[in-house]
Amino acid sequence: MDVVDADIRLESPSDERAKAEKVRVIACGAIAREVLAIRDTNGLGHIDLQCLPAIWHAHPEKIAPGVEKAIEEARAEGFSRIFVGYADCGTGGLLDKVCERHGVERIAGPHCYSFFAGNEAFAAKDDDVTSFFLTDFLARQFRAFVIEPLGLDRHPQLKDMYFGNYTKLVYLSQIEDEALQRKAKEAADYLGLVYEYRYTGYGDLTGELLRAR
């Protein structure tokens, strides 16, 4: 019985081969739905998704060390191909240093708002300097990822301090969903900002995942 149990715990050569043929995508949990949708729609069965905590969106100093640890763990598991499902995302170039150190690539662009909108299109929008952006994820999780981390539920007077220089809230939507549009509009009203809706789809994310081979 002990021998049988030991055999069950061992990975077969075919398991190792399967991992070598797959691409481990280490991504922000805030884009998990979108990565899975692109994978399934485009038949990208070689993508093996691992998500890191979405709340790191509010703590970018955790991203680079967290991704590095995940890369090292993926290598130890037998993955030879790894792709980082983050843009720079506020790491100030530290994530690029991690990627360079480990010989992996990441999603191009400064942040998810940019690659969802399309990096070239986003860079060309001069009037977005005073815009606060939401994605589908942030529209769903506005309270958990904006109100509570900033302490606005406990200290509503901080709203003007954080958002006084913004003029509008721009909802960059990945799917057309009226319920999410209502949530985004409510978020704009809560912050006292003009509401603007832009349907982007998955933007540059699709192309980035297609090249993650």
N, C-alpha and C positions, 0 to 999 in steps of 0.2 A: 504493500500500500504506500509506503514511504517513497518508493521509486516512482510509482505512478504520479503521486503528488508533485514530486520534484520535476518530472517531465512536463507537467501541465504549466509550471511556472516558467519554463524555458521558452524563449522565442525561437521559432523555427527559422531556417534560412529564408523561407518565403516571406515571413514577417519582416525580416531585415531588408529583403529586396524591395518589398512594398514601400517601406519607409524611404529607401533611397530614391524611389521613383516619384515620391510625393514632394510637394513644396509646403513646408510649414510656414504659414502666414501668421505672424505675431502682430495682432492688431489691437487698437483701442476698442474697448467694449462698446463705445458709443457708435461705432459703425458696423457692429456685428450683423445686424439685420441686412444691411446693404451688401456686405461682403457675401453673405450666404445667398442672397437673392441673385447677385451677379454670378456666383459660382453655379447655382442650380440652373439659371436661365441659359447660360453659355456652355453647360456641360463640362465645367472645370472640375471634374472629380478628383484631379490630382492635388487640389488645394486642401490642406489639413489646417483648419483654423484654430488658433489659440488666442483668446482674448484676455487682455490685461484690464485692470479695473477702470471703468469709465470715469470714476470720480477723479482720476488723475488729470482729467481735463481741467480741474480747479487747482491742481498741484503739479505743474509741469516739471518741477525739480525731481519728481519721482520717475519720470518717463525714461530718461536715458539709462539710469542704473537698472530699472525694472526690465527694460528691453534687453539689456546686456545679459542679465541673469537668465532670461527666457531663451536667448540665443544659445548660451552655454548649455542649458538643459536640453534644448532641441538637438544639439550636436551629440550630447551624451546618449540621447535616445536613438540615435542613428540617422537623423535627418541630415542629408548633405546639402540640400537646397532650402534656403530660408529667405523669406521676403518680409520686410518690416512694414506693417500696415499703419504707419503714422506719417504725417508730414513733419515739419520741424516742431510744430505744436508748442511753441513757447520755450523750447529747450535752449535757444540761443546758440545753436550749432553743436551742442553736446551730443545730440543723437547722431549727427553726421559723423562725429569722431568714433562713436560706438560702431556704426555701420562700416566705416573704413577699417577699423581695427579687426573686424570679423569678416570682411570681404562680402558684405551683403548690401542690398539696395533697399531704399525706402520709397514711399509715395512722394512724388515731386510736389513741391509747393510749401508755403509757410504754415498752412493749417487746413482743417477740413472744409471750412467755408470756401476757401479758395479752390480746392480741387473739386468740390461739388459744383461750384459755379463754373468751373473751367479756369485754370490758372491764368491763361492769357486774358480771358474776359474779365476776371476779377481784378487783375492788375490795371486794366484799362478804365475801370469805373472810378473816376476822380471824385465823384460826389458821395462816395461811401465812407469817407473818412470819419464822419460822425454817425455812422450806422452801428447798431447793435444787432448781431446776427443770431438767428435760431436755425437749427436743422430739425428734421423730423424727431430725432432723439431728444433734443432740448425742448421742443414743443411738448413732447410727452412728459418730460421730466423737469419742467421749469422750476417747480417748487424745490425738488430735491437737489438740483444742480445749479440753481441761481439764487433763489430766495434764501434757502437755509444756509448754504456755505457763506454767503455774504452777511448773514445775520439780519436780514431785512424783516424776518418774521418777529424777531425780538426787538429790533431797533429800526422801525420804519423811517425814522428821520435820516438814516444813512442813505436812503434812496437817492436823494438829491446829490449827495457826495459822490456816489458811484456813477450815477447816470445823468447828472446835470449837464454834461457837455455833449450828450447824444441828442440827436434830433429825430431819429426814426428807428424803428425796429424792422428789420428785413428778415422775413421768413423765407429761407431757401429750402424748398420742399423737394424731397426725393420721390415721393409718391403723391398723387392727388387725392387728398383725404379731407373731406369737409369738417370732420370732427377735429382733426389736427389744426386746420385753418382757424377754427373757432378758438382753440386753445392758444394759438399764437396771437390772435387778435386780443384775447383776454390778457395775455402777457404784456402786449404793447399798452393796453389801457392801464394796467397795474403800474407800469413804469412811467406813464404819462408821455408816451412817444407816439409819433405818427406811425401807422402800420402800413407796410408794403409787402406784398406777396410776390414771390418769384418761383416759378416751377423750374427746377434745374435737372431733375432726374438724378442719375448717378454721376454725371459730369465726367471728369477725368479718371474717376476711380475704376470704371470699367476697363479702360485701356491699360491702366497700371496692373490690374489683376490678370489681364490677358497676357501680359509679358512676364508675369511671375512664374516662369517655367524652369 
